[in-house]
Amino acid sequence: MDMKVLLISVLLGFVPHVRSKTDSNICISANAKTCGECIQIEPQCAWCKDPGFKHSRCDDRDSLEKVGCTPLGIENPRGTVTIDKNKPVTNRKVDGGQNLRPDEITQIQPQKLTLNLRSGESQKFTLKFKRAEDYPIDLYFLMDLSDSMDINLKNVKNLGTELAREMQHITKDLRIGFGSFLEKLVMPYILMTPKFLKNPCFPRHCSPPFSYKNVLNLTDDGALFTQEVSKQQTSGNLDFPEAGFDAIMQAAVCTEVIGWRNVTRLLVFSTDAGFHFAGDGKLGGIVRPNDGKCHLENNMYTMSNFFDYPSISQLVDTLSDNNIQTIFAVTQQFRDLYQELSALIPKSAVGTLSTNSSNVIQLIIDAYNSLSSEVILENSRLPENVSISYISHCKNGVSQEGENGRKCSDISIGDEVMFDIEITAKGCPSKGKSETIKINPLGFSEKVEIVLNFICECECRKEGIQNSPECSDGNGTLECGICRCNEGRLGRLCECSQDEVPTDDLDAKCRGDNKLDICSNNGECVCGTCECKKRENPEEIYSGKFCECDNFSCDRSNNQLCGGHGRCECKKCICDANYTGSACDCSLDTSTCLASNKQICNGRGICECGVCKCTDQKFEGPTCEICPNCSRICNQHKDCVECRQFHTGSKKQTCEEDCRSFNITLVKTKEELPQPNGQPINTCKERDVDDCWFFFTYTTKNDDSFDVFVADIKECPSGPDIIPIVAGVVTGIVLIGLALLLIWKLLMIIHDRREFTKFEKEKMNAKWDTGENPIYKSAVTTVVNPKYEGKL
């Protein structure tokens, strides 16, 4: 039994395997004409370059070797990963560690790789990231100098020295700069009158309005920062939102003017108002989109009135490209607005601004710690048909995939995390065979350079023989076993001249009537004649003038071509004798439809393809001999059986006329009645006029007469026994009466006890009158002698 199950399992697994090999071999079905086309189909596809190879040259390696391709003749290039620069990550401590220049500190490893990519084949490598100790920081403070920010400006004046002191535990190399912004100098943002332009805060004194100015380049001199910021005064404008986006854009792109180094870059944006963005400039007649370039002259933004505000997406790209992490220090009123903006800008944070100077410093430190504790990998734009995926291995053994695979959180100084990166190409890019992409942690200046070389051609192409005699007497180059025709020549062996036979005529000769496909997509047009493709299975053949026929695409039945009872010719089954149908699955043999009475389908159906289809709805089964609803027929026949055998019933008077088709055979008991045992015999049990059960069986004959067997002995119910019934009724009445008396007695006892208890309670609570009777006179009279003084 186990061997049978195993054999069946093997066969079931083998059949789909064979079909998948013959019908779903993508290497062959893609009909690659060159080695380069072949290796771009799938990673398993290889090319046979042996001369004179008669089979399909493009197939998997094992199949090529099986049909005679030599191992040295198989071209099957594979992708590779080469590490070109692999400087270890910096490992030192802040205290006692040597001072390193920013370009000497390494936080990501390796730094450069070269990937040779074959279409469909993934290449994997691992990046290590370690947050370095004492990494330099450039911090640029960008402040809104509208009149309402006067108190906050005072708090920032001492920011330089205090911030450097507070950040000693993070870095000893801190540079800080300062810039300010207000609004575009056009209506309706600024009142363009000479008086307002000179002093917009009249009668108080303040500085003239401006768009953006760089007050102090990045410097490590905290005293200079205090000195320059102390000189600043607030200004005024008409509308509440400010030109903060203009300022951020210029501060980000003017790298040399601001003095950004290739280190951690922080931009602290402080305001108590909202912001203008792309499109708002139309109110002032400014419609030219922001160009994202530096326009600082003498540290002033000079193109404010010429370019519109940047868009949010433009700002996001600029900050990301320049590795700038943004900290929004805003008032509580606008915290929610900038929280939504921060959600759109990677590596940004939001803090609440207050009037306390120490709060500003703590806000910056907290925001920096929050930003630097998360590393997010970002890659530059990928070439066409190239995909990349990440798997992160973070602290405490946490691994993530998908979009979360790009990042690790809660990273402290000195922690190492790993990223597994997989790059896959699908085909070759149209621009060239080599592309370069970069991967960098957001907010960090270091980048990993990855050179992508695409394997688009086979090595055997370099060994091509020009003007080879094999290619129609030198009309082509023999490459990888096939001919690459010279200009103006056509055909598999370059045997046709394009000048002699126009290409349009060649294609027309390879198309069938009213068809667009050349050679029915099953072959090549060679000099006006179709050469049909070859299949992996040599028994499967395309044929016909236009390769429109084949011997393997016919209908199947029971997983067999033409049901195993015919042959496939030009996609149509030619059936063997006694078989018909599109898949030769309809047998003309009627032996399987013979019923037990030797009739086809018991005379109550037709035989189609060796299977009975019952025409009499009362019958079913493989030969229409089963009648599941014949119990109702028993009821229809009972009157005739009763009158013919027992001379009783409703048809007693008309029995001879109505029941002449019934042939009655008498047996003694119901056990002697014929049993079905696979025969078309129906058993019945019916009740007669005396309420007795009688039993019979019947068989329907072809002439609609009935052969009936009737049991002579009936089953009649016995009459009731009167004495036990009467005794039972009397006993029941007596018992019910006694039960009712007992219940009545119980209720009376309960009632009496309740009444007695009530009487006793009232007796105890009675209060009797103790006063004297007014008509009562005592029998004792007391007389007092007036002379008696109580002396003896």
C-alpha positions, 0 to 999 in steps of 0.5 A: 500500500505504501509503495503504491502511494509513493509511486502515485506521488512520484508520478503526480510530481513528475507530470507537472515537472515535464510540462513546466520544462516543455511549456514554461522554459522561459529561456527557450520561449524568449527566442533570444537571437544573441548571447547578450539577449539570452543572458538578460532573460533570467539568471539561469539562462546560458548560451552555447557558443559551439559551432554547428550546435543544432538545438536551441542555444539559449537554455539552462546550463544542465539542459545545454550539456544534456543535448551536447554542448561542451562545458567550455562552450557555455557562456554563463557570466555571473555577477560579482561584488568588489570592495575598492575602498574599505577604511575601518570605522574610527575607534577612539575616545573623546578624553585622551583621544588624538585630535583628528580632522573631519576628513580623517574620521570614518563612520561608515564602512566600506566606502567604495564598491564595484558591482557587476550586475547580471539581469535578475541576479541580486548582489548583496553586501553589508555596510557598517555604521558607527557613530563617532566620538567627538565628531565636529558640528557646524550649527547655523542659527537662523532667526526671525527678526520680526518685531515680536521676536525681540525678547528671543533675540536677547536670549540668543546673544549669549548663545555662542559661549554657553552652547559651546560649554554645554556641548563639551560632552558631545564635541570639542569642535563646535562652530556656530553662525548666525543669519536672520530673515524677515520678508520679501520687499514687495507689497503686500508683505512690506509697506513700500513707502520711504518712511516705512522702509527706513523705520517700519516700527515708528515711533520706536526705532528698528532696522529697515526690512530685509529678506535674508542676510548672513550675519556671521559665518560659521566660527568657533569664536563664541565671543564674536558670535555674541558681539555680532548678534548683539548688534542685531535689531528687530524689524517689521512687516505687514503680514504675519507669515515670514520668508523663512523658506527663502532663508533656509534655501540660501543658508543650505545652498550657499555652502562656501559663503556660510562656511559649511564643513563636511561634518554634522550640519545643524540648522536651527530655525527660530520663529514665532510665525508661520511661513510662505511657500511656493505660490504665495509670491504671486500676491506680490507679482512674483511668478518665477519658480525658485531656482534653488541656487545661491544669490548672496551678495555682501551676505544679502539675498539679492533675488528675493523680489525675482524668485518665488518662495521654495516649495516644501518638496524643493526644500526637502531635497535641498536639505537632504542633498546638503546633509543638513539636519533642521531643528525648528525652535518655535513658539507653542502657538505654531508647534503643531504647524511645524510638527507637520512640516517636520514630518515631511523633512527627514532628520528634522525635529521641533522644540518649543521656544521660551523666553529663557535663554537656557531653554534654547540651549537645552532645546538644541541639545535635546534635538541634536541627541534625538536626531543623531540617535537615529541613522537613516540610509538614503540612496541617490536616484537609481538607474532604470530597472535597478532596485535596492532593498535594505535589512537593518541589524540594530542594537539588542538584536533587532532586525527590520526589513522594507522601509524600516530596514533603512534605519536604526534608532536609539544609537549612542556614541560608539554603537555599531549597527549593520545594514544588509543591502541587496541590489538587483537589475532587470535588463540593461539600462539604455544610457550605458553599461556603467552607472554610479549611485551613492548611499549615505546616512541622512544628516551625515556627510560621508557617502558610500560610492557604488559603481554598477557595471551591467553585464549586457554582453557575453565574453565570447563577443570579443572573440568574434571572427569578422567576415567569417566564411561561415557567414555566407562567404564573409558577409558577417561576423561569427560571434558566440557561434552565430552570425552577426550580419554586416550592414545590408545583409539579412538571414541566419547566415547573412545569406540575403541582401537587403538591396535585392529583397526589401525588408518590408517584402520579406516580412510580408511573405512571413505573415499569414492572411490578415495577420500582423505576427511574423511567422505567428511569433513561433519562428524567424523570417529568413529571407522571406521564409519562416524558420520555426523555433525549436522546442526543448522537447524534440517531439514537440514541433512547430510546423506550417508555412507560417509556423502556425501549427504545432503538435502540442497545443491541442486540448487535454483530458486527464492530463493527456494530450487528446486524452491519450486517444488520438494525435495532435495535428495543427492544434487539433485532435485527430481521434482514434476509432470509437472516440470523438470530442475536441480532446478525444475524451468521448467514447462511442462504446455503449457497454458501460451504459448497459443496465441489469436488464441488458437495456441501454440506460434501463430504457430511461436515458441516453448514452453519451460518451459512455455515460448515461444521461437519464431522460426520466427525471424520476430515475438516476444512477450510472444506468438510470436504475435508481429511483429515490422518489419511488415511495410516492409511487408505492402510494400510487400503486397500493390501491391496485395491489390491495384490490387484486390480492385482498379484494378490498380498497377504493378500487374494489369495484373497478379493479379489473379495468384499472389494474389490468397491467399488474402481474401479481405473485403471492408469497407468504411473508414479507421476508420472502419478498425479492430484495433489490441487491443491485436490481431495479426492485422497489420495496413498498409498505402501505396501510389498508382499509383495516389499518393493517400494513401489507408489503409488496415489491414491484418492477417496471417492465419496458411495456409499462406493466408491473411485476408485483410480489405481495406478502400474504400475511399482514401486520395488524395492530392489536386492540387496546386492553380495557381493564388496565386502562380503566384501572389506571384512570381510576387510580389516577383520579384517586391519587389526584384527589388525595394530592389535592386534599393534602395540598388543601390541608397543608395550606390550612395549617400554614394559614392557621399558624400565621393567624395565631402568630398574628394574635400573639403579637397583638396580645404582647403589644396591648396597653391597658388603662390603669386609671381609677374608677370614679364611682369606686369608694374604698371600705377603709376610712381614716380619721385624724385627731386635730388635738393630736400633736404626735406626742406619746 
